[in-house]
Structures are given as C-alpha cells and as structure tokens.
Amino acid sequence: MGFSSRTPDDLSPNPITEVLGRLKSGSFLDLTVSNPTQCGFEYPKDLFQGLNSPQVMSYEPDPFGNMMAREAVSGYLRDKGHRVGPSNLLLTASTSEAYSYIFKLLGNPEDSFLVPAPGYPLLDHLLQLDSLEPLPYSLRAEPNWPVDLNEAKKLPRANTKGLIVVNPQNPTGCFLSPNEQTALLNLCLNRQLAYISDEVFSDFPYPGHGLAMNPTSEVLSFRLGGLSKSLGLPQLKLSWIAIDGPKNLLSDCLERLELIADTYLSVNTPVQLALEELLRFAPNFQKQVLERVLRNRSVLEESFKALAEVKVWPAQGGWYALVEVQKKGVRDDELVIQLLEKQGVFVQPGGFYDFQSSCFLVLSLLAKSADFIEGVRRIHDFLNELKN
Ligand SMILES: Cc1ncc(COP(=O)(O)O)c(C=O)c1O
C-alpha cells in the first residue's frame, strides 16, 4: 500500500533531532521555546470563565464563525487601525488551517504560491499537504531584509495563484515597508495573484515600528491572525482571516470559503462565546511579551558587542532574534549540535529557515530572562573560544 505525496518520503530524524532524543529533557536550556504558555507569563486566573457559560450546551454552527465572535475580532482589529467588518471575517481553528482553506479555495494540485525565503518552514509543509508547490522569492541579507523585487516579478508562472508575505517576517523580525507592500500588491494586480498576508506577529512591534497599512481592495487579499500569538493561547484554537477584494470577486470568494468552512466547522463553540472577554486580555499579554522580548534582545546585543565575528541582526518586531556567525568553515547545523552537547543550550540553525549563505542561529526571545541570560553566556563563551 502506498501513501500520498502530501507527507514527505523520508521521515527519519535529522542529526539535531537525534541528539535531542539522546538528551534528557531539562538537561539543556531551550532557547527555541515558542510556546508562550511555557514561558512564565502571567495569565489572569478568571481568564477562562467565559468558556463555561450555559450557552456552551447549544450547537448553532455558522461556517464563518459565530457573529458575536466575528464582531469581537472586528473590534479588536479596528483598535489596531485595521478596518474590517464581521461579514469579511472567517474564523478558523488555527492560522495553519486558515492557510489550508485559502489554498483549497485558490489552488489546484501542482499550482504554486510565492513564499518568502528565508522563512518559517511551515509554509512548505502546508503547501505540500494541499499538493501545492512553494515558489520561493528572496529576501536580501541587508538591513530590513528587503524583498528582491526584480526577482519576485520574474517568478510567477501561469499556475501561480498567490503571493504570501509574513509581516513581520519570521524569523528576521522585519516589517514590509510601505513601498514594498505597494510593489507586491501591484505585482498581484498585474499577475492576478491573491495577496496572503500572515500578520500573526504584528501585535509585537518594537518601538518606532509597525504594520504599514495599504488599501488592498483592488487585489483579492487575505490577512491572517489569531489567538496563538495575539493572546499567547495556542490551545484555545481560534484564528481569523480578514478578506478583501474587488466586489465582483469578493462575493464569489466568500461563498466558496463558506462551503469549505462548512465542510469542517472546526472552531469550537466555547472559545467563540468567550472571545470578546478573552480579547480584553490582549493588551496585558502583549505588553508582557514585548517587555520580555526587548529585555532579552538587549542582553543579546550587549553580550555579542565585543565579538567582531558575531552579528546580532537588528529587527523591528516579533519573538525571534537572528545571530550571524561570520567565521569561515563554521556550519550552522554542526554549531547547534556542539552548543547542545558541549554547552547545554539549544538554538535553531538558520538552515531550518532556508538561510542559504553564512552561518545563522535563531534564538527565541520568549525564553524566561534568567534562562536567556545564562544561555547567551554559554553561546558567547563557546563562540569566543572558537575565535581564538
Ligand atoms: C509566521 C507564522 N504563521 C503561522 C503560524 C501558525 O500559527 P497557528 O498556531 O495559529 O497555526 C506560525 C507558528 O509559529 C508562524 O510562525
């Protein structure tokens, strides 16, 4: 019996996963942690009260999501400066599922979508699961990691259905500039591509930065967000898609999305009933995260200031930091294994995100500050030795 090509042929663990499998959990500092529920943030005790309301007993599904819940998301986005009415919002169980609905809406097997490279590998997996192909466009290794627009313009094929941006990008932490957004929207307009904007980290801008809003109603657009990042509650399973576009396309698009969502009806009732109340916690959570992320980032910058061959890339938002080790012959995957085995600290190799040149490490800035400070000290000491 054969399996479909939606899952990879080779499922064997990579060398880093093998090393991790041999180590006892708790025997190393994990600076890859991206699950906010494990990072010591304070969640109010009564936060989940709304999940227990008597209405939870009645099941009245709406493929787009309960109207009150959509109104709550609409209000939340309006407070952030993004106007979208509840009838242009679709709720999903996760951002990954949101992508999958959009892929099912737009792509036939073997069609392609433009994806940023380097970037979070989730997109490749999601595309593969829907029998679609990633068509990578480059982000240039320069300040702000700009899109290589000349390259991007040449890439779309006849079967390319959409362009995906992650804003701010994971892991570079850079927002698209207004000019880049305009150029990419023009590309979508000229080549009849949908614009899919993953904005899950946009609630965490560093001072002086943020999401640049551009009117997109000439282009069919999908903006994604959700509770896994905005509230640090991935276990609640609620995300959203804000949909906009030219009138003639939009109503057809909504009707088809309704059909897709109606087939799964995957968003649970309790979270939808509690959503308005849950979202009130967002400013508190986002403040805690931003304080942690900025404090950890300044520890990182300070620690590596004196090491000429180590560069901490500046960023504009999000949960991650990018460290480049500019030393000939050092490979990211080998370095990650050495750091794990010799120093007891775990970071992600740049190769995981498809950084092609040089040696990059990706650190999560969500880690508890004491762990982060100690982990960075161990990395510093190792790289300092390597230098000599
Ligand atoms: C850029 C980006 N988009 C989407 C997701 C998936 O989010 P969700 O947990 O809502 O599926 C992640 C997960 O970390 C992510 O980094």
The ligand as an ORCA input file, in Angstrom:
! r2SCAN-3c Opt
* xyz 0 1
  C       4.577     33.108     10.770
  C       3.668     32.063     11.345
  N       2.437     31.896     10.837
  C       1.591     30.975     11.332
  C       1.955     30.164     12.372
  C       0.972     29.134     12.884
  O       0.086     29.707     13.787
  P      -1.094     28.833     14.441
  O      -0.557     28.315     15.735
  O      -2.196     29.838     14.661
  O      -1.473     27.792     13.475
  C       3.228     30.287     12.928
  C       3.635     29.428     14.054
  O       4.546     29.689     14.786
  C       4.103     31.266     12.407
  O       5.340     31.418     12.907
*
